[in-house]
Structure formats: C-alpha cells, structure tokens
C-alpha cells in the first residue's frame, strides 16, 4: 500500500532521515519505535507532505506522493493525527470533527460523525464544548476522530498515548486495534515501545534517522537489543 525507498530529509543542515525505506501492506498495523529525536515524527510529516524528501521515492497504492501537496495526499486516502494533537482549541468538538471532513463532498459525513461518536462516546457528551476545555485524553480522542472523518484508507498516528494516564493509554490502544479491524491500515509512531510492538503486525526501529531493525512486532518484543534499549531490559 505504501512503499518508501531511500528518502533523505533535512532540517536546514541537519540530516534528519538518512536513506530510510519502509513498506506498509494493506490492513496492517506497522509501528515505528525509537528514542526522542530519532526522526519518527519527521517520517510521518514527510509521508503527509508537510516535509519534502531530497532523494528517494514514496508511492501510495502505486501513485507517486513524494511531490504531492498535503491536501492531495489527504484526498488519496492518507490522514495524519499529529503529535501534540493540534486541535482547534477555540472551536467546538463538533466543529473540529467537521473540519476533518472538509475535503469530502459526499452525503455520508453525518453517518461517519455518528460512527466517531460510537467509537468515542466521551466526545458525544461534549459536542458543543470548546475543544480547549477537554482533558488530555479527550483531546487525543478528538484528534484521532478528526483524522477518521476524512474516511482514510491509511491513518498516520503520531504519539497517540503521549502524556496520558495508564488507563487512557489502554483505551487508546484498544481503539487503534478497533480502527484497524474495521479496515483502516495504521502507521503508528509511539514512544511506548511495548504497546506499539504488541499492537503491530510489523515494526521498524529508527535510530538517529536510520532504520536499524525490521521484524514482526512479536519478534522485536523478544529481541534482546530492543528489550535493553526500549523495553526496560
């Protein structure tokens, strides 16, 4: 579904991604783990068109997306729930969700809104509430719900559990599993390596801008190097 080969991304003189290559098959959950500053968020921002690669290729379902604008990539079926949630705090929950569907012109936006309400019942209770008044966990649910409103074929999730209480982390990963089982392919960047590998069909380890390991989620959970570096031994 998504094939990336040999991309190199820079922030000024800083070489953030170095000859990175990954693939994501339809229906998978693929996780990217690594320490802070490894380039995980940079990779997702490059896929969604917010950053540009100097070299290499990126294709989505056979179409080149390396030079496509963010809104074009969204229209192709890739939606991005960014790190830090990036919700519109002075707008209501309903308005935030509606903005997630701004590229759509079909008549099923209302029914998809209902699906998000079923997935995130807390949001249904707060539809008319300003998004800035929500708790951290509720804001994360809103960010994911907004991304789902574009009806994506692939969902990019950047640090969905960051800063959340343990019980909310469990809720978020349960929802990720439900989203995937409903037919959406998921590319997940996550600091909580244990959870990320548990939910993943396959995973990559990114270190200082370079992919150093690739395997199934289960295999990486059992890998001694991964255990020592990312799973607390």
N, C-alpha and C positions, 0 to 999 in steps of 0.2 A: 504493500500500500504506500509506504513512504521509504524511499531509498536515498541516503545521503552518502556521498563519497568525497573524501579529500578536501573538506572545506577548511578554510583558514579565515578567521575573523579577528579583527583588530579593534582596540580602543586607542586611537592615536598610534603611539609607538608600541603599545602593549599588545603582544600576540596572545589573544585570549583563547582561541581554538586552533589547534595545530593538526592539520590533516585528519580531521575527525570523520569517521564513517559509521553510520548505524543503519539498521533496517527495522521496519515495523510492519508486521503482517496484519492483514485484516482480522479483526476480532481479538487481537492480543491486548494484554496489558504489558507494556515494556517500561521498566523503571531505569532511571539514571541516578546513581548514587555517587557521592564524592564529598570531600570536605568543602568548607566555605572558600569561595574564590576559585574553585576548580573549573568553572565555566559552564555549570549546569543551566543556569538561567539564561546565559548568553546563547546556548544552543537552542532553547525554546524560542527566544526572541528572534533568532535568525530564521528558524522554521516559519514563524508567523509573519516575517517580512519587516520586522522592526529594525533589524540589523542586516547588513549585507556581507556576504562572503566575497573575498577577493578571488578565490580559486575554488575549484571543485564543482560538484553537481548536487542538486536536490530535485527529486521528482516525487510527485504525489499522484498515484494511480496513472503513472506513465507521462504526466504533464510536468514540464519544467517549471519550478516555482522559485528558482534562485533569484530571478529578477522581477518577480511579481510584487505588486503593491499589497500592503496588509489587507485592504478590503477585497482585493481579488482572491487572495488566499482564503479569506473567510468564505467568500462565495463558492469556492471549490469544495469546501466542506471541512476546513480546519478551524477550530475555535480555541482560544487561548484564555485560560483563567490565570492571571499573572500573580507573581509573588507580591505579597502586601495587599492583595485583594483589589485595590484600585477601584472601589465602588464610588459612586457619586453621592457623597455624604449629605448634600443639601436637597437631594431628591428622595421621593418615597421609594419603598421597596418595590411597589408596583411599577413605578417609572423606570427604575433600574432594570427590572426584568424585561420590560417592554423595549428598552434600548438594545437588549441582546438580540432582538428580532428585527433590527432596523433595516437589514438588507432584504428581508423577506417580503414577498408580495402575494403570498398565498392566503387562503382563508382559514388556516388551521392554527393561527397564532394563539387564539383563545384556548383551544384544546391542549396545546402544548403548555400554556400557562397553568392549566389545571393539573397536568402531569407533574410539573415542578412543585406545585402545592402538595401533591400526594407524596412526592419524594422528600420535601422539606416542609412538614406541617407547621413548624415554627414560623416560617415566612408567611403562611396563610393568615396567621393570627396578627401579623404586623404589616399587612399590605399597605396601609395608609400612613405608616410610621416613617419618619425620616430615617434613611439608612444609617446616618451617622450616630443614631441613638441605639443601634443594635450592639449586642455583645460581640466579642471577637469571633466566637464560634458561629453566631448568626450571620455576621458579615462574610465569613468564609462560605457558608451555605449560599448566601446571596450571590457571591462571585461565581460559584460553580453553576448555580441556577441560571444566572445571566448568560454564561457561556453556552449552556444547553439550549437556550431559547433560539439560537441560530440553527438548531437541528443539525449539529455537526456529525460528520462521519468519523472524525478523529478529534479527540479532546486532549489539549495540552494542559496539564495541571502542574503548576509551579509552587512547591512547598505548601500544599493544602493544610498540613497539620501544624504549621509553624505557630508557636505561641499558644497553642490550645491545651486545655486541661486533658488529662489522660482519658476521661470518659468521652469527651468530644472527639478525640483522636480516633477512638474506636468507631464512633458514629460516622466520621468522615470516610474511613477506610471501608466500612460496610457499604456506604453509599457509592463509593468508587466501584466496588465489586458489582453492585446492582446496575449501575450505569453500563458497565461492560457487558454484563449478562443480557441487558436489554438491546445490545447490538452495536454499541459505540466503542470503537477502538480507543485505547487510552495510552498516551505517552506521559509518564509521571516522573517529575523531578521531586526528590524528597530527602530531607535531612535525616528523617527517622529511617535509617537504612534497614532495620529489622522488619518494620512494617512494609516498607517498599518492596523488599525481596519476597516477603510472604505472599503478597498480592500479585506478584509479577509472573507472567509466563517466562519471559526472558528479561535480562538486565545487563547494564553496562556500568563499569566503574570508570569514572572520569577523574584524572589527576592532573593538575596544572595544565589543563587544556588538551590533554591527550587521553584517548581511550586505552586503558591498560588491561582490562579484563572484560570478557563477554561470556555469558553462560545462562543457563536457566536460573530462575530465582532460587529454587531449592539447592542447586549446586553451589551458588555463591553464598548461600546461608551456611553451607558446610565447609566452605573454603577457608583454610587456616589464616591466610593473609587478610581476607575480608573480615574474618572474626576479630583478628588482632587490631586492624586499623579502624573498623567502623562499627563493630558489634560489641565492643567492650570486652574483647578476649574470649 
